[in-house]
């Protein structure tokens, strides 16, 4: 017999989902503040190309000092993350 019944999620998985959602929010805030103050974020600059920073590059961005973790595109488009994903995309424009 399985530990969880259908529809139940372990506490560890719920915390992981919340951490990824929090990371999307932190990324959005950091990028908006950097644009507003006209400064760069060194750990994000590594993902910069000639055309700027792409959305997928921002999702892959990891910086433990800033409490930023990576996230896949599909995870960013989950129903509980869509609002934050859209805000992050808008911050890059």
C-alpha positions in Angstrom: 0.0 0.0 0.0 1.4 3.4 -0.9 2.1 6.0 1.7 0.0 8.7 0.1 -3.5 8.3 -1.4 -4.4 9.8 -4.7 -4.3 13.6 -4.7 -2.1 13.8 -1.6 1.3 15.4 -1.8 4.2 15.0 0.6 5.3 17.9 2.7 8.7 17.9 1.1 7.2 18.3 -2.4 4.9 21.1 -1.2 7.9 23.0 0.3 9.8 22.5 -3.0 6.8 24.0 -4.9 6.7 26.9 -2.6 10.4 27.5 -2.9 10.2 27.6 -6.7 7.3 30.1 -6.5 9.2 32.2 -4.0 12.3 32.1 -6.3 10.2 33.4 -9.2 8.9 36.3 -7.1 12.5 37.1 -5.9 13.8 37.1 -9.4 11.1 39.5 -10.5 11.8 41.9 -7.6 15.5 41.8 -8.2 15.2 42.5 -11.9 12.7 45.3 -11.4 14.9 47.0 -8.8 18.0 46.6 -11.0 16.3 48.2 -14.0 14.8 51.0 -11.8 18.2 51.7 -10.2 20.1 51.2 -13.5 22.5 48.6 -12.1 23.4 45.1 -13.0 23.2 41.8 -11.1 26.6 40.0 -11.6 25.2 36.5 -11.2 22.6 37.2 -13.9 25.0 38.9 -16.2 26.6 35.5 -16.9 23.4 34.6 -18.7 23.4 37.7 -20.9 23.7 37.4 -24.6 24.0 40.0 -27.3 20.2 40.5 -27.3 20.0 40.7 -23.5 18.8 38.1 -21.0 16.2 35.6 -22.3 13.3 34.3 -20.2 14.7 30.8 -20.1 18.1 32.1 -19.0 16.4 33.9 -16.1 14.6 30.6 -15.2 18.0 28.8 -15.2 19.6 31.5 -13.1 20.9 30.3 -9.7 22.4 32.4 -6.9 22.3 31.0 -3.4 23.4 34.3 -1.9 20.2 36.0 -3.4 18.0 32.9 -2.5 17.4 32.3 -6.3 17.0 28.8 -7.6 16.5 27.4 -11.1 13.1 26.5 -12.4 12.0 24.8 -15.6 9.7 26.5 -18.1 7.0 24.0 -17.5 7.1 24.5 -13.8 6.9 28.3 -14.3 3.7 27.8 -16.3 2.0 25.6 -13.7 -1.3 27.2 -12.6 0.1 28.2 -9.2 3.1 30.0 -10.9 1.5 31.6 -13.9 1.0 35.0 -12.2 4.6 35.2 -11.1 5.9 33.9 -14.4 4.0 36.6 -16.3 5.3 39.2 -13.9 8.9 38.0 -14.5 8.4 38.1 -18.3 7.1 41.6 -18.0 10.1 42.7 -15.9 12.4 41.5 -18.7 10.7 43.7 -21.3 
